Amino acid sequence: MRRERPLQLIIGSQIVANARLRRIPGGIEAQLAGDALKRLIDATFIGGSIEVLDGTHRARGLDVTDIRMGGASTTVTLKTTGARSMH
């Protein structure tokens, strides 16, 4: 049985410790709130780096493709830089 490597979301130079991350085809979904959400939105609009570290010791760049707000947290869809969604 293959073990999934833990994911870490990196915004700028900081690891987001309290993000709930889930793998999806071509990227991840992250549930964020508070400061982590603010940092992600700031990075999105001012061109900061957003990356995921998946345990291979190699970070992959991500682009925000969807933001869904509801309740006390927000679900953000992040796709690998250059990936496209098929509808």
C-alpha positions as CSV (number, residue, x, y, z in Angstrom):
1,M,0.0,0.0,0.0
2,R,1.4,3.4,-1.0
3,R,1.3,6.0,1.7
4,E,0.2,9.6,0.7
5,R,2.8,12.2,1.4
6,P,1.7,15.1,3.6
7,L,1.0,18.4,1.9
8,Q,2.2,21.8,3.0
9,L,0.9,25.1,1.6
10,I,3.6,27.8,1.3
11,I,2.5,31.4,0.8
12,G,5.5,33.7,0.2
13,S,8.1,32.3,2.5
14,Q,5.8,31.0,5.2
15,I,4.2,27.6,5.6
16,V,0.5,27.8,6.4
17,A,0.2,25.6,9.5
18,N,-3.6,25.5,10.0
19,A,-4.8,24.8,6.4
20,R,-6.8,21.7,5.7
21,L,-5.6,20.5,2.3
22,R,-7.0,17.9,0.0
23,R,-5.5,16.6,-3.3
24,I,-7.6,17.1,-6.4
25,P,-6.7,16.4,-10.1
26,G,-4.1,19.0,-11.1
27,G,-3.8,20.6,-7.6
28,I,-5.3,21.0,-4.2
29,E,-8.2,22.4,-2.3
30,A,-7.5,24.3,0.8
31,Q,-9.8,25.4,3.6
32,L,-8.5,28.6,5.0
33,A,-9.6,31.3,7.4
34,G,-8.2,34.4,9.1
35,D,-4.6,35.4,8.5
36,A,-3.9,32.5,6.2
37,L,-6.8,33.5,3.9
38,K,-5.7,37.1,3.9
39,R,-2.1,36.1,3.0
40,L,-3.3,33.9,0.1
41,I,-5.6,36.7,-1.3
42,D,-2.7,39.3,-1.0
43,A,-0.3,36.9,-2.7
44,T,-2.9,36.3,-5.5
45,F,-3.4,40.0,-6.3
46,I,0.1,41.3,-5.8
47,G,2.0,38.5,-7.4
48,G,3.4,36.6,-4.4
49,S,4.3,33.0,-4.7
50,I,1.9,30.2,-3.7
51,E,3.4,26.7,-3.7
52,V,2.7,23.3,-2.3
53,L,5.3,21.0,-0.9
54,D,4.2,17.4,-1.2
55,G,6.9,15.5,0.7
56,T,9.2,15.1,-2.3
57,H,11.2,18.1,-1.2
58,R,10.2,19.9,-4.4
59,A,7.8,22.8,-4.3
60,R,5.3,23.2,-7.1
61,G,3.8,26.6,-8.0
62,L,0.0,27.0,-7.8
63,D,-2.5,29.4,-9.2
64,V,-5.8,30.3,-7.5
65,T,-8.7,29.1,-9.8
66,D,-11.7,29.3,-7.5
67,I,-12.7,30.8,-4.1
68,R,-15.9,29.6,-2.4
69,M,-16.9,31.4,0.8
70,G,-19.2,30.0,3.4
71,G,-19.5,30.1,7.2
72,A,-16.3,30.5,9.1
73,S,-13.9,29.2,6.4
74,T,-13.3,29.6,2.7
75,T,-12.5,26.8,0.3
76,V,-9.8,27.8,-2.3
77,T,-9.0,25.7,-5.3
78,L,-5.3,25.9,-6.3
79,K,-4.1,24.3,-9.6
80,T,-0.6,23.6,-10.6
81,T,0.8,26.6,-12.5
82,G,-0.3,26.1,-16.1
83,A,-2.9,23.4,-15.4
84,R,-6.3,23.8,-16.9
85,S,-9.7,22.6,-15.8
86,M,-11.9,20.6,-18.2
87,H,-15.6,21.2,-17.9
